Amino acid sequence: MTTDYRKLFALDGKVALVTGGSRGIGAEIARALSSAGAAVMVTDILEKEGQGFAEELRSQGIRAEFLKQDVVVESQWEETVAATVKKLGGLDILVNNAGIEKMNFITETTLEEFQKILDVNVSGVFLGCKHAVRAMRPGGIAGNGGSIMNLSSIAGLVGIIALGAYNASKGAVRLLTKSVAVECAQLKTGIRCNSVHPGLIKTNMGDHFLQNFVDLKLVKTTQDSEDAFMKSIPMGHWGQPQDIAAAMVYLASDAARYVTGAEIHVDGGFFAT
Ligand SMILES: NC(=O)c1ccc[n+]([C@@H]2O[C@H](COP(=O)([O-])OP(=O)(O)OC[C@H]3O[C@@H](n4cnc5c(N)ncnc54)[C@H](O)[C@@H]3O)[C@@H](O)[C@H]2O)c1
């Protein structure tokens, strides 16, 4: 029997939920999943930007909705998952993309700062996995299995100066993903779970990351930061949100039906050195 690979990568008829989707990598993931055929629910704490983005997608004929959602609030996860199933007819794909980053030396990081980063980047992903699995597993309100993708980072793989809280959070996302993957596979839920590890990507957060080095007086200018960081990337340049979004289309699709608990590095070769 020949396999129709175009069909294998298509997301027609699927419903995706993307957190932190009002801008940056999340917005591009929503564009990519919808261009591959999925209906998309975009959520974020940035309401105006999110509403505008969903309208932009709808004006292109895409089935898209926006809901204001703070990923650290469990009741909002219950509401968001229920609303996605009700408005778009199911839930097959979850992208836990919402995240925050702040650099500081470990000696200067307050417990509140540390806990805030862990809360959004780890508890937010935990809650997303919990409520998506409940909905996607057999007997759940969506009930067709599915694919969950969690945004980790190269900072979930290696330590970086003054990035302790963020490193801890993204390392936790990496292993939480593997645990969810194994549990979902062994319980025969039909749900896969994988992590994606971007390198330096050109977004608000990417720019802010370079600015941190200046603020901490590690370099003089953001150009110095950029020059230093580029030396650690074999390809020698930034990644774009599209590079992450393309990996998400693959992981969301049936082309990745035997892929779970994996980590996809989209980093210009950073982790290979
Ligand atoms: N840009 C990079 O270089 C880079 C590298 C590695 C990993 N990442 C990860 O990719 C993801 C997206 O990053 P980005 O570069 O697009 O950042 P960004 O700051 O441009 O976008 C993040 C989005 O998450 C939203 N968000 C923040 N806290 C939230 C909360 N509590 N509830 C709901 N939404 C919330 C923000 O409002 C924003 O729209 C993050 O998880 C980030 O850690 C980014």
Ligand as a Chemical Component Dictionary entry (heavy atoms), coordinates in Angstrom:
data_LIG
# 
_chem_comp.id                   LIG 
_chem_comp.type                 NON-POLYMER 
_chem_comp.pdbx_formal_charge   0 
_chem_comp.three_letter_code    LIG 
# 
loop_
_chem_comp_atom.comp_id 
_chem_comp_atom.atom_id 
_chem_comp_atom.alt_atom_id 
_chem_comp_atom.type_symbol 
_chem_comp_atom.charge 
_chem_comp_atom.model_Cartn_x 
_chem_comp_atom.model_Cartn_y 
_chem_comp_atom.model_Cartn_z 
_chem_comp_atom.pdbx_ordinal 
LIG N1  N1  N 0  12.228 33.747 21.633 1  
LIG C1  C1  C 0  13.156 32.867 21.967 2  
LIG O1  O1  O 0  14.353 33.054 21.684 3  
LIG C2  C2  C 0  12.781 31.594 22.688 4  
LIG C3  C3  C 0  13.767 30.622 22.836 5  
LIG C4  C4  C 0  13.459 29.432 23.497 6  
LIG C5  C5  C 0  12.172 29.207 23.976 7  
LIG N2  N2  N 1  11.225 30.182 23.827 8  
LIG C6  C6  C 0  9.901  29.888 24.377 9  
LIG O2  O2  O 0  8.915  30.029 23.365 10 
LIG C7  C7  C 0  7.672  30.463 23.931 11 
LIG C8  C8  C 0  7.169  31.698 23.202 12 
LIG O3  O3  O 0  8.151  32.722 23.334 13 
LIG P1  P1  P 0  8.149  34.084 22.474 14 
LIG O4  O4  O 0  9.552  34.313 22.080 15 
LIG O5  O5  O -1 7.090  34.066 21.443 16 
LIG O6  O6  O 0  7.808  35.114 23.649 17 
LIG P2  P2  P 0  6.832  36.388 23.681 18 
LIG O7  O7  O 0  7.128  37.071 24.957 19 
LIG O8  O8  O 0  6.921  37.145 22.413 20 
LIG O9  O9  O 0  5.378  35.698 23.746 21 
LIG C9  C9  C 0  4.970  34.984 24.884 22 
LIG C10 C10 C 0  3.462  35.085 24.981 23 
LIG O10 O10 O 0  3.047  34.397 26.186 24 
LIG C11 C11 C 0  2.062  35.187 26.831 25 
LIG N3  N3  N 0  1.991  34.902 28.260 26 
LIG C12 C12 C 0  2.893  35.210 29.215 27 
LIG N4  N4  N 0  2.444  34.845 30.428 28 
LIG C13 C13 C 0  1.234  34.268 30.238 29 
LIG C14 C14 C 0  0.272  33.685 31.094 30 
LIG N5  N5  N 0  0.453  33.632 32.431 31 
LIG N6  N6  N 0  -0.864 33.174 30.552 32 
LIG C15 C15 C 0  -1.085 33.241 29.215 33 
LIG N7  N7  N 0  -0.214 33.809 28.350 34 
LIG C16 C16 C 0  0.928  34.314 28.860 35 
LIG C17 C17 C 0  2.508  36.621 26.551 36 
LIG O11 O11 O 0  1.452  37.549 26.763 37 
LIG C18 C18 C 0  2.959  36.534 25.107 38 
LIG O12 O12 O 0  1.910  36.771 24.198 39 
LIG C19 C19 C 0  7.960  30.692 25.425 40 
LIG O13 O13 O 0  7.570  29.553 26.169 41 
LIG C20 C20 C 0  9.463  30.851 25.457 42 
LIG O14 O14 O 0  10.014 30.539 26.717 43 
LIG C21 C21 C 0  11.493 31.359 23.186 44 
# 
loop_
_chem_comp_bond.comp_id 
_chem_comp_bond.atom_id_1 
_chem_comp_bond.atom_id_2 
_chem_comp_bond.value_order 
_chem_comp_bond.pdbx_ordinal 
LIG N1  C1  SING 1  
LIG C1  O1  DOUB 2  
LIG C1  C2  SING 3  
LIG C2  C3  SING 4  
LIG C2  C21 DOUB 5  
LIG C3  C4  DOUB 6  
LIG C4  C5  SING 7  
LIG C5  N2  DOUB 8  
LIG N2  C6  SING 9  
LIG N2  C21 SING 10 
LIG C6  O2  SING 11 
LIG C6  C20 SING 12 
LIG O2  C7  SING 13 
LIG C7  C8  SING 14 
LIG C7  C19 SING 15 
LIG C8  O3  SING 16 
LIG O3  P1  SING 17 
LIG P1  O4  DOUB 18 
LIG P1  O5  SING 19 
LIG P1  O6  SING 20 
LIG O6  P2  SING 21 
LIG P2  O7  DOUB 22 
LIG P2  O8  SING 23 
LIG P2  O9  SING 24 
LIG O9  C9  SING 25 
LIG C9  C10 SING 26 
LIG C10 O10 SING 27 
LIG C10 C18 SING 28 
LIG O10 C11 SING 29 
LIG C11 N3  SING 30 
LIG C11 C17 SING 31 
LIG N3  C12 SING 32 
LIG N3  C16 SING 33 
LIG C12 N4  DOUB 34 
LIG N4  C13 SING 35 
LIG C13 C14 SING 36 
LIG C13 C16 DOUB 37 
LIG C14 N5  SING 38 
LIG C14 N6  DOUB 39 
LIG N6  C15 SING 40 
LIG C15 N7  DOUB 41 
LIG N7  C16 SING 42 
LIG C17 O11 SING 43 
LIG C17 C18 SING 44 
LIG C18 O12 SING 45 
LIG C19 O13 SING 46 
LIG C19 C20 SING 47 
LIG C20 O14 SING 48 
# 
